[in-house]
């Protein structure tokens, strides 16, 4: 029988300031960092757009390739910076410096969110009016309204039905959410349950084969449905299943050293108002350490371009092009985490320490050419801490074996979960179903050959 170790998490008082207070200051500092980088990135994107279009603040193409990382896209930076500003609005009054930086960001955003570029798109592409006006809506909800622009948007949206493109369910959900913000009803109306059922959280996530885009869509659905964690969500499936899939996706993101995606997946717990799992806490602390080492959170392409003389960009430009979004998402995550009851800690958790396989789970993971950061940090943990992260290791094991179509390792991982009594997760269930399909196909092939 496995030994069970109780691990209470207590925040003691150290001197005049508790650990909780210092943790809050740390989270506020990460939000502040995101706002500062958003301001610099917005300034850079505006300058590049004006240079590209002869001073008219037109859109700049996302150039990139073998010589340089992709340039910042002005419209994307504006929308995401406004979204960050909305997440910081509930923190107003918590930190004077953050308040000042947020107001300065708002001033920068106003001209871009309600300027000629946006008005032109509202005129020429009215079917996407809500998406084009999203930054304006976030600004207004964050305390920076514009009644004249509201009237313009009302005239466009509440008149004759505009032509528009076919939308995927997650985009339909986004538009419904933006319209609730526009009408001032987001605080009192739940998200449309029928729309939510049609999105990717309405059915099981393919944790063995899902793409990076699949996982980003998952995180966005959580954000739209929960209004960034501000309202309860009528989930179409048990929350335990959705959290287990988020954790398996988190394992995939960490194993790819994709800290940007990992930060977005982490907001699943606070946005759904659920206690953080041990794996989620481990991932958050890992991201915080990486951010502290760099003074920003590296994006998935940063390592390729950092220190590369061939790209011809200053380090600041490389950081903005490759890591602006990752740092912004980390700031959003921290801002949401600062809401009551959302902190990445558990009051108490029980950890089962069972038998190991060949001394350590790390020893039996399918190898990778480059050892990811999570694996190095995991190796530094003590036995009790490692035991709490067994499911994370198994998720990585299943994912690596499935990606390589390595059937023997897939079978070995499934056998190991049974030995560790850890076979209830989505990775194990989907691995079993895959092996059953392989067996069925093999049987069909054998029958076909025998009949010849």
Secondary structure, DSSP 8 states (H G I E B T S, - for coil): --EEEEEE----EETTEEHHHHHHHHHHHHHHHHHHHHHHHHHHHHHHHHHHHTSS--------SSSS-----HHHHHHHHHHHHHHHGGGTTS-HHHHHHHHHHHHHHHHHHSSHHHHHHHHH-GGGHHHHTHHHHHHHHTT---HHHHHHHHHHHSSS--------HHHHHHHHHHHHHHTT-TTT----HHHHHHSGGGS---TTT--HHHHHHHHHHHHHHHTTTTS----SS-HHHHHHHHHHHHHHHHHTT-HHHHHHHHHHHHHTT----HHHHHHHHHHHHHHHHHTS---TTHHHHTT-GGG---HHHHHHHHHHHHHHHHHHHHHHHTSTT--S--SEEEEEE---STT-HHHHS---SS--HHHHHHHTS-HHHHHTTHHHHHHHHHHHHHHTT-HHHHHHHHHHHHHTT---SHHHHHHHHHHHHHHHHHHHHHHHHHT-
